[in-house]
Amino acid sequence: MAWSATQYLKFEEERTRPARDLLAQVPLEKATRIFDLGCGPGNSTELLIDRFGAAAVTGLDSDPDMLDKARARLPGTPFVKADLATWRPDQPADLFYANAVLQWLPDHLSLMERLLDHLAPGGVLAVQMPDNLDEPTHLLMEETGAAGPWAPAFAGGRLRRQRLPSPAAYLERLSRKATRVDVWHTVYYHPMANAEAIVEWVKGTGLRPYLDAAGPDNADAFLADYTARIARAYPPMADGRVLLRFPRLFVVAVKGEVR
């Protein structure tokens, strides 16, 4: 599945806000070896550089378009193509920072445990993930997927992203290797111009695998069906805008004493 950095950045401010909120909870005064896991087009990497300095930060992503945009945005910062499911650092890190990426990886909780093994004493694992599978945006992807000639591509929910484990699961598993684990949810409410704007938002992330599976010949019809469902699910407010509710899960785990 290919990603579009341009599409993703149409809502850069809204997408960067949870990244900023996650970084605010990282209890490190200094760090010299930081990895931005799933760095995307570099908006989260820029936050890390502003706080800890350019020499400390490396961005990782598996998508060439995202990496190209990140390198153009932050020339001189190392950006590396890597599969996070198998990647390992060659030295212990001070901070692994993963903004809106681990939800795409199978068994990401085991991956988070392995990342803790590669932290230096006092190092931090900081993770933010969308927890929005029960929101109309995602439920209606399933409905549209079952409603047209493209339905065989979606049989059995085969494209459905795996549901996140419970907050207790993160606490129990990560506490085996971390001396402090914080888990919390934040629900963001984004005023959007109209239903079409919500569709543009999810076209940059969750809707992409659905459009890929429907195929280019069906893309317009799929989007029309999905947009009509979104318009019914998100009624306009008094000013004509619609309100996108977006829950996100945050996890910060510290290995040893904070430096």
MARLUM-922950 format. One record per atom (N, C-alpha, C): y, z, x. Coordinates in steps of 0.02 Angstrom, whole numbers, padded with zeros to 5 digits, always signed. Each point is the difference from the previous one (the first is absolute). Layout:
N
YZX ...
END
This chain:
259
-00060+00000+00042 +00060+00000-00042 +00062+00000+00044 +00044-00049-00010 +00062-00005+00038 +00056+00036-00037 +00043+00033+00038 +00057+00035-00029 +00063-00041+00013 +00052+00013-00040 +00064-00033+00008 +00053+00052+00016 +00024+00000+00062 +00052+00048+00019 +00064-00011-00040 +00016-00064-00014 +00061-00015-00038 -00004+00030-00070 -00058-00008-00033 -00008+00028-00066 +00004+00076+00002 -00032+00030+00049 -00001+00073+00007 +00071+00027+00008 +00041-00035+00038 +00067+00025+00016 +00051-00012-00056 -00020-00032-00055 +00047-00008-00056 +00021+00068-00027 -00042+00051+00009 +00016+00067-00024 -00004+00049+00059 +00033-00019+00055 -00006+00039+00062 +00025+00071-00009 +00056+00010-00033 +00027+00068-00006 -00049+00045-00039 -00026-00026-00055 -00046+00040-00040 -00065+00013+00038 -00024-00048+00037 -00062+00009+00038 +00009+00046+00060 +00061+00002+00027 +00012+00040+00060 +00012+00074-00018 +00021+00013-00060 +00016+00069-00019 -00060+00047+00010 -00061-00016-00024 -00056+00046+00013 -00017+00004+00074 +00011-00053+00038 -00011+00004+00072 +00048+00050+00032 +00061-00001-00024 +00050+00048+00025 -00018+00071-00021 -00025+00008-00061 -00019+00066-00025 -00060+00027+00039 -00047-00044+00017 -00057+00022+00040 +00022+00023+00070 +00043-00039+00031 +00023+00017+00068 +00037+00066+00000 +00036+00015-00053 +00038+00063-00004 -00045+00061+00003 -00064-00009-00016 -00047+00056+00000 -00043+00003+00063 +00013-00043+00048 -00037+00002+00063 +00029+00055+00045 -00038+00052+00015 +00028+00058+00036 -00003-00008+00076 +00031-00053+00025 +00003-00011+00072 +00072-00005+00022 +00019+00038+00051 +00067-00007+00028 +00003-00059+00048 -00055-00014+00034 -00002-00057+00046 -00070-00028-00001 -00005-00063+00019 -00064-00034+00005 +00008-00059+00047 -00050-00012+00041 +00005-00055+00049 -00051-00055-00012 -00048+00011-00046 -00051-00050-00013 -00013-00002-00075 +00030-00049-00033 -00001-00005-00073 -00028-00068-00020 -00042-00001-00051 -00027-00062-00026 +00017-00005-00075 +00035-00054-00017 +00016-00015-00070 -00057-00044-00026 -00047+00031-00036 -00060-00034-00023 +00015-00041-00062 -00013-00065+00002 +00019-00043-00055 +00075-00005-00006 +00031-00020+00055 +00074+00003+00006 +00035-00050-00046 -00036-00050-00025 +00032-00050-00043 +00056-00035+00037 +00056-00014-00034 +00055-00037+00031 +00046+00043+00044 -00019+00062+00013 +00037+00041+00047 +00050+00047-00030 +00005+00004-00067 +00049+00046-00029 -00018+00073+00014 -00064+00017-00002 -00021+00068+00017 +00005+00013+00075 -00015-00051+00040 +00004+00007+00073 +00072+00016+00021 +00047-00030-00034 +00071+00012+00016 +00018+00073-00012 -00027+00030-00052 +00013+00071-00012 -00027+00043+00058 -00060-00016+00023 -00030+00038+00055 +00041-00008+00064 +00024-00060+00013 +00041-00012+00060 +00065+00038-00004 +00031+00001-00059 +00063+00036-00007 -00008+00074+00014 -00058+00028-00016 -00011+00071+00010 -00025+00017+00070 -00048-00040+00025 -00034+00019+00062 +00016-00045+00060 +00034-00056-00011 +00016-00045+00055 -00049-00058+00004 +00025-00057+00022 -00040-00062+00001 -00059+00005+00048 +00008+00036+00055 -00053+00002+00050 -00063+00035-00025 +00006+00038-00054 -00057+00039-00024 -00044-00036-00050 +00024-00056-00029 -00030-00026-00061 -00035-00067+00011 -00060-00006-00028 -00037-00063-00003 -00019-00013-00073 +00009-00061-00023 -00019-00019-00067 -00065-00038-00001 -00042+00014-00049 -00064-00034-00008 -00004-00031-00069 -00025-00061-00004 -00013-00030-00065 -00051-00056+00010 -00034-00019-00054 -00050-00053+00004 +00027-00067-00023 +00060-00001-00030 +00026-00061-00030 +00051-00035+00046 -00012-00063+00017 +00046-00035+00047 +00071-00006-00027 +00009-00013-00065 +00067-00007-00027 +00039+00065+00005 -00033+00056-00017 +00033+00065+00006 +00020+00013+00073 -00045-00015+00046 +00016+00012+00071 +00057-00044+00025 +00002-00062-00023 +00055-00045+00020 +00067+00029-00024 +00002+00023-00062 +00062+00029-00026 +00019+00064+00037 -00049+00040+00016 +00013+00063+00036 +00028-00015+00070 -00029-00048+00034 +00024-00017+00068 +00070-00028-00002 +00016-00040-00051 +00068-00026-00006 +00050+00055-00016 -00022+00049-00038 +00044+00055-00020 +00013+00048+00058 -00052+00013+00040 +00005+00050+00053 -00025-00030+00066 +00038-00047+00028 -00021-00031+00063 -00005+00053+00056 -00053-00006+00038 -00012+00048+00054 -00047+00055-00019 -00011+00011-00064 -00049+00049-00023 -00069-00031+00000 -00050+00033+00028 -00067-00029-00001 -00031+00001-00070 -00021-00058-00023 -00036-00007-00063 -00067-00034+00015 -00054+00032-00023 -00067-00021+00020 -00040-00018-00062 -00035-00057+00003 -00046-00019-00055 -00063+00042+00007 -00018+00036-00053 -00057+00045+00004 -00029+00012-00069 -00066+00009-00002 -00035+00021-00061 -00005+00076+00002 +00035+00033-00046 +00002+00073+00002 -00068+00032-00011 -00045-00036-00032 -00066+00029-00013 -00039+00011+00065 +00015-00039+00051 -00037+00005+00063 +00043+00018+00060 +00066-00003-00006 +00045+00011+00056 -00002+00073+00023 +00004+00010+00065 +00006+00067+00030 +00052-00003+00056 +00041+00052+00008 +00048+00000+00056 -00036+00014+00065 +00029-00023+00055 -00032+00012+00065 +00019+00068+00030 +00050+00033-00031 +00020+00067+00020 +00017+00041-00062 -00003+00066+00003 +00018+00040-00058 +00072-00012-00021 +00012+00001-00065 +00066-00013-00028 +00033+00064-00024 +00066-00003-00004 +00039+00056-00029 +00007-00007-00075 +00002-00063-00024 +00010-00011-00072 -00033-00065-00020 -00043+00005-00051 -00023-00057-00037 +00036+00000-00067 +00035-00054-00013 +00043-00004-00060 -00024-00060-00041 -00022+00012-00061 -00029-00053-00041 +00033-00001-00068 +00046-00047-00010 +00037-00004-00062 -00028-00057-00043 -00031+00018-00056 -00024-00048-00051 -00047-00052+00029 -00051+00024+00037 -00049-00047+00028 -00072+00024-00008 -00013+00064+00008 -00069+00023+00002 -00036-00007-00066 +00037-00007-00055 -00032-00008-00065 -00040-00065-00004 +00015-00048+00045 -00036-00063+00000 -00066+00003+00038 -00011+00054+00037 -00059+00004+00044 -00055+00041-00034 -00062-00025+00002 -00055+00039-00029 -00011+00064+00040 -00014+00054-00035 -00014+00065+00031 +00055+00020+00049 +00062-00005-00023 +00056+00016+00045 +00002+00074+00018 -00033+00043-00039 -00001+00070+00017 -00039+00012+00064 -00056-00036+00009 -00037+00005+00063 +00042-00028+00058 +00038-00053-00013 +00045-00027+00051 +00052+00052+00020 +00028+00035-00049 +00049+00051+00016 -00030+00055+00043 -00063+00019-00014 -00034+00050+00042 -00006-00025+00072 -00018-00064+00007 -00007-00028+00067 +00066-00002+00037 +00054-00016-00037 +00065-00002+00032 +00020+00069+00026 -00018+00052-00036 +00014+00068+00025 -00032+00012+00068 -00058-00029+00011 -00034+00007+00065 +00041-00030+00057 +00043-00047-00017 +00039-00035+00051 +00072+00024+00004 +00014+00058-00029 +00065+00031+00007 +00001+00049+00059 +00055+00002+00035 +00010+00052+00050 +00010+00067-00034 -00011+00055+00035 +00013+00066-00031 +00071+00004-00026 +00007+00023-00062 +00065+00002-00033 +00020-00065-00032 -00043-00051+00004 +00015-00065-00029 -00005+00000-00076 +00026-00052-00030 +00006-00003-00073 -00026-00066-00027 -00037+00004-00054 -00020-00058-00040 +00041+00003-00065 +00040-00051-00013 +00043-00003-00059 -00016-00062-00040 -00017+00009-00063 -00026-00055-00042 +00035+00002-00068 +00018-00059-00024 +00025-00009-00069 -00037-00058-00030 -00023+00009-00063 -00037-00053-00034 +00021-00004-00074 +00008-00060-00027 +00009-00006-00072 -00059+00030-00037 +00015+00036-00053 -00053+00028-00043 +00015-00021-00072 +00000-00066-00009 +00027-00029-00062 -00050-00042-00039 -00065+00010+00011 -00049-00042-00034 -00002+00012-00075 +00026+00057-00023 +00002+00013-00072 +00067-00020-00032 +00043-00030+00039 +00064-00024-00027 -00009-00068-00033 +00043-00017-00049 -00007-00065-00033 +00000-00059+00049 +00038+00004+00053 +00002-00055+00048 -00071-00020+00021 -00043+00049+00013 -00066-00015+00026 -00052-00008-00056 +00006+00040-00052 -00047-00009-00056 +00007-00070-00030 +00061-00025-00002 +00010-00066-00031 -00022-00057+00045 -00005+00011+00065 -00031-00050+00044 -00072-00011-00022 -00034+00056-00015 -00070-00005-00022 -00004-00037-00067 +00045+00016-00046 +00000-00033-00066 +00011-00075+00007 +00050-00018+00039 +00012-00072+00011 -00059-00033+00034 -00029+00034+00048 -00058-00028+00035 -00058-00015-00046 -00007+00037-00054 -00055-00011-00047 +00018-00046-00057 +00062-00026-00001 +00025-00032-00061 +00005-00076+00004 -00017-00031+00055 +00011-00072+00006 -00059-00036+00032 +00008-00063+00015 -00054-00039+00030 -00019+00024+00070 +00042+00041+00029 -00014+00028+00066 -00045+00062-00003 -00018+00022-00060 -00036+00063-00010 -00062+00009+00044 -00041-00053+00013 -00059+00011+00043 +00016+00028+00069 +00060-00014+00025 +00018+00025+00067 +00012+00075-00001 +00007+00030-00060 +00017+00071-00005 -00056+00040-00033 -00058-00030-00009 -00055+00033-00036 -00019+00065+00034 -00009+00052-00041 -00022+00064+00027 +00052+00039+00039 +00064-00020-00007 +00052+00035+00037 -00005-00008+00075 -00025-00056+00023 -00015-00008+00071 +00061+00002+00045 +00060-00013-00028 +00060+00002+00041 +00037+00066-00006 -00025+00044-00042 +00035+00064-00011 +00000+00042+00063 +00059+00023+00019 +00005+00043+00058 -00034+00067-00014 -00030+00029+00051 -00034+00063-00010 +00050+00055-00016 -00019+00043-00047 +00042+00057-00018 +00005+00049+00059 +00058+00031+00009 +00007+00049+00053 -00042+00061-00014 -00027+00032+00052 -00033+00064-00009 +00048+00053-00028 -00027+00055-00023 +00042+00054-00026 +00039+00033+00056 +00057+00031-00016 +00036+00038+00051 -00045+00051+00035 -00045+00032-00038 -00044+00050+00031 -00045-00032+00053 -00020-00062-00010 -00043-00034+00049 +00036-00008+00067 +00064-00017-00002 +00037-00007+00062 +00007+00068+00034 +00015+00051-00038 +00008+00067+00029 -00066+00024+00031 -00054-00009-00035 -00065+00025+00025 -00023-00038+00061 +00005-00065-00002 -00026-00040+00056 +00044+00006+00062 +00065-00004-00009 +00044-00001+00059 +00009+00070+00030 -00010+00051-00040 +00007+00068+00026 -00055+00018+00049 -00053-00039+00003 -00052+00011+00050 +00026-00013+00070 +00051-00043+00006 +00024-00020+00066 +00074+00014+00010 +00034+00019-00053 +00072+00013+00005 +00014+00072-00017 +00050+00028+00032 +00019+00070-00012 +00046+00007-00060 +00030-00056-00021 +00045+00001-00059 -00006-00067-00035 -00010+00002-00065 -00003-00061-00040 +00044+00010-00062 +00048-00044-00010 +00042+00000-00060 -00015-00063-00040 -00010+00009-00065 -00013-00056-00045 +00045+00007-00061 +00034-00053-00020 +00042+00004-00059 +00010-00070-00030 +00019+00000-00063 +00019-00061-00035 +00075-00002-00011 +00028-00059+00004 +00068-00013-00023 -00001-00059-00047 +00034+00006-00056 +00006-00056-00047 +00070-00028+00005 +00005-00064+00018 +00064-00034+00005 +00013-00039-00065 +00062-00002-00020 +00020-00039-00059 +00051-00051+00022 -00020-00063-00001 +00042-00054+00025 +00029-00040-00058 +00065+00001-00011 +00030-00044-00051 -00004-00073+00024 -00028-00042-00041 -00009-00071+00017 +00037-00042-00051 +00021-00059+00021 +00041-00042-00043 -00035-00018-00065 -00065-00015+00004 -00037-00022-00059 -00074-00002+00019 -00042-00023-00048 -00072-00003+00013 -00016-00047+00058 +00038-00054+00005 -00012-00048+00054 +00010+00032+00068 +00047+00047+00005 +00011+00034+00064 -00060+00044+00018 -00031+00032-00049 -00060+00039+00014 -00055-00046+00026 -00007-00059-00030 -00050-00048+00023 +00014-00021+00071 +00064-00012+00016 +00018-00018+00069 -00019+00056+00048 +00009+00062-00021 -00019+00057+00042 -00074-00003+00017 -00042-00003-00051 -00072+00004+00013 -00028-00063+00030 +00036-00055-00004 -00022-00062+00034 -00002+00010+00075 +00038+00049+00026 +00001+00013+00071 -00058+00043+00023 -00036+00031-00047 -00055+00046+00020 -00059-00007-00047 -00003+00042-00052 -00061+00006-00040 -00021-00062-00037 +00047-00044-00019 -00018-00059-00038 -00026-00057+00044 +00011+00004+00064 -00018-00056+00044 -00075-00017-00003 -00046+00049+00005 -00070-00020-00003 -00020-00030-00067 +00034+00019-00054 -00014-00029-00066 +00022-00073-00002 +00059-00014+00025 +00024-00069+00001 -00043-00043+00046 -00021+00028+00056 -00044-00038+00045 -00065-00017-00034 -00029+00048-00037 -00064-00012-00033 +00008-00049-00059 +00055+00003-00036 +00011-00046-00055 +00007-00072+00024 +00027-00008+00061 +00006-00066+00030 +00066-00033-00016 +00023-00046+00043 +00066-00031-00009 +00006-00038-00066 -00053-00029-00025 +00004-00038-00063 +00014+00045-00060 -00019+00063+00006 +00008+00047-00055 +00058+00050+00010 +00034-00006+00056 +00049+00052+00017 +00055+00006-00052 +00028-00056-00022 +00055+00004-00049 -00023+00030-00066 -00058-00019-00023 -00025+00027-00063 -00017+00074+00006 -00029+00018+00057 -00016+00071+00011 +00064+00041+00000 +00052-00023+00035 +00063+00037+00002 +00033+00004-00068 -00004-00054-00038 +00031+00001-00067 -00034+00051-00045 -00067+00002+00002 -00036+00049-00041 +00016+00071+00023 -00001+00011+00065 +00013+00067+00027 +00072+00022-00015 +00048-00045+00007 +00070+00017-00012 +00011+00020-00073 -00032-00035-00045 +00007+00016-00071 -00027+00071-00014 -00055+00017+00031 -00029+00067-00009 +00046+00054+00030 +00029-00015+00058 +00046+00047+00032 +00061+00011-00044 +00026-00053-00030 +00059+00005-00043 -00013+00046-00060 -00061-00002-00026 -00017+00043-00056 -00009+00073+00022 -00024+00009+00061 -00015+00068+00025 +00061+00037+00026 +00052-00037+00019 +00061+00030+00028 +00060-00019-00043 +00013+00036-00053 +00056-00017-00044 +00066+00012+00035 +00051-00038-00018 +00065+00007+00033 +00034+00066-00019 +00037+00027+00048 +00043+00057-00013 +00064-00024-00034 +00046+00047-00011 +00062-00017-00036 +00041-00054+00036 -00004-00001+00066 +00039-00049+00038 -00038-00065+00013 -00060-00006-00028 -00039-00061+00007 -00049+00001+00057 +00007+00046+00046 -00047+00005+00055 -00065+00033-00023 -00052-00006+00040 -00064+00033-00014 -00014+00049+00057 -00042+00050-00014 -00012+00053+00048 -00072-00003+00025 -00007-00011+00065 -00066-00004+00032 -00018+00069+00027 -00052+00029-00029 -00026+00065+00024 -00051-00014+00055 +00007+00036+00057 -00042-00016+00058 -00021+00065+00034 -00061+00026-00014 -00025+00060+00034 -00026-00017+00070 +00012+00045+00046 -00025-00008+00069 -00028+00066+00025 -00053-00005+00040 -00033+00058+00031 +00020+00005+00073 +00017+00061+00022 +00020+00012+00069 -00048+00051+00032 -00017-00013+00063 -00043+00046+00038 +00030+00007+00070 +00010+00061+00022 +00021+00014+00069 -00048+00052+00029 -00034-00019+00053 -00048+00044+00033 +00021+00011+00073 -00001+00063+00021 +00020+00019+00068 -00060+00026+00038 -00009-00026+00060 -00056+00020+00042 +00026+00050+00052 -00014+00064-00010 +00023+00051+00046 +00072+00021-00015 +00030+00034+00047 +00067+00025-00009 +00052-00055+00004 +00048+00002-00045 +00054-00050+00001 +00042+00009+00062 +00017-00056+00031 +00041+00003+00060 +00074+00000-00018 
END
